[in-house]
């Protein structure tokens, strides 16, 4: 141990005597590193930005909305947050919700790059003034795939019945 200490002390003395520019550069790099760590710790936000798409009331255009959701380390809780925000509908006027108000999340979880989302709804939830069910499910999946880039498939269930059982990739830019 004394040998290592002696070597380091000798090297430090030699650097101070012969390389003042190296010593100054090392000092400024050290200060910059401390400043970066300080700013990351102090200015780290407790929320994460998410992008959501909602259709216009008139026409077929999709409009995007940015929302900030609380950060969470639990991947399943994060998925539930995103699904709940999608079900709440758009904030901006002139945009239609994907599903009517009675639709709620029963549970949502991720296993092996596959998302399982269980929704519940009243009998008349998918009829009437909202988007056609096929288009609503496609936009719903687009929202989930946009906010979870690591997913390969999404399995969507409504009251225990699987939606799009033949193509879990629908809405992900994949051929249907």
N, C-alpha and C positions, 0 to 999 in steps of 0.2 A: 504494500500500500504506500509506503514511504517512497518507493521507487517511482510509482505513478505520479504522486504529488510533486516530487522533485522534477520529473520530466515536464509536467504542466507548468510549474513555476518558471522553469528555465525557458520554455517556449514562449510564455507570456512576456517575460522580460525581454527576450529577443525581438518579439513583435513590437513592443513599446519603443524600443530603441531604433529599430531599422525600418518599420512600416507604419508610420502614423496615418497614412491614407487608408490603409486596410482597417486600422483600429477605428477611425472615424466612420467609415462605411458600415462596419459591423455595429457600431453604436446606433447609427441612424436606422438601420434595418431592425434592430431590437426595438427602438421607439415606435417605428411604423407598425410592427407586429402588435405591440401592446395597445396602440391606438385603435387598430382594426378590431381586436378582441373587445375592447371597451365599447366601440360603436355597435358591434354585433349584439352584445349582451344588453346594452341600454336601449337600443332602438328596435329590438326584435318584437314584432307584432304578435299578439295572441290570436290572430285570425289568419285564415288562408283564403286566397281569392279563387272563386269558382265561376265558371261560365255556364249559363243556362240558355236554352233556346225555347222560344214560344212562338206559336203561329199568330199571324195577324187575324183580326176578326173577319176582315174581308180580303180575299185573295189567298194565295198559297205561300206567300213569303214567310220566312222564319226570321225572327228578330232575336238578337242576343242580349242578355243581361248579365252583368257582373255582380256577384254578391260575395260577401265576406262571411265565412263560417268559422266558428271557434275551432282551433287546432285540437286534434286528439290523436293519441298514439294508437288507439284501437281502430283497426281497419274496418271492423264491422260497424262500430259506432259512427265512423265517418261515412260509410255507405248509407246508414239510416238517416243521417243529417242531410245528405244530398237528396235522397228520395223524398224526404219530408219537404224540402224546399221546392222540389219539382211539383209535388202535389199541392203546395200552397198556391201555385200559379204565378203569373207575372205581376210585377210591381207597376209597370208602366201602363198607362191607358192605351187602348187600341189594340191590345194583345189578348188573345184568348187563352184560358187555362187548358191544360191537356185533358184533365178529368174534372168532373163536377165535385162539389164540396163533400159529398158523403164518402169519397174514396180516402182510405187511411192505410198506413203501413202496419201490417201485423208484425213482420220481422224482415230483416235483410242481413245477409251474411255472405262472406266470400270464402270459398274453399278451392284450392288448387287453380287459381286464376279464373274461377267461374263464380259469378254472382247469382245468388238465389234471392229473389225479391218476392215477398208475399203481400199482396194488397187485399183489402176487403172493401166491399162496396154494397150499396143498396141495390135493389132489383133494377131500378130505372137509371142507374148511374151512367150507363153507356148508350143511352138513347137520348134523342132530343137535340138540344141546341149546341152541344159541344162538338168537338172534332169527331170525324168517323173513327171507330175503334182502331182500324188498321193504321191510320195515319197517327193517331195519338200514341200507339204503342211504338211506332217507328221513331217518333220524336223523343219519346221517353227513353228509348235505348240510346239514341244519339246523345242525349244529355248525360246518361250514365257513362257511356264510352268516352265522352269528352273529358269528364272529370276523373276517370279511372283508366289511365292509359295501359295499365298492366293487365287488364281483363281480356280474356279470350272469348268468353261466352257469357250471356245473360239469360237466366231462366226466370221468366216472369209468371207468377201465379196470381189469379184473382179468385178469391174464395175457394182455394184448393185446386182449381182447374188451370192447367198450364196453357199459356198463351204462346202461339207460334211454336208449338212442339216440334214441327218439322224443320225449323230454321232458327236456332238460337242466335245466329249472327245477324239477323235482320236489323237494319238500321245502323250497321257498323261500316257501311260502305261496301259490304259484301254483296254478291249477286244473290237475289232471292229465289 
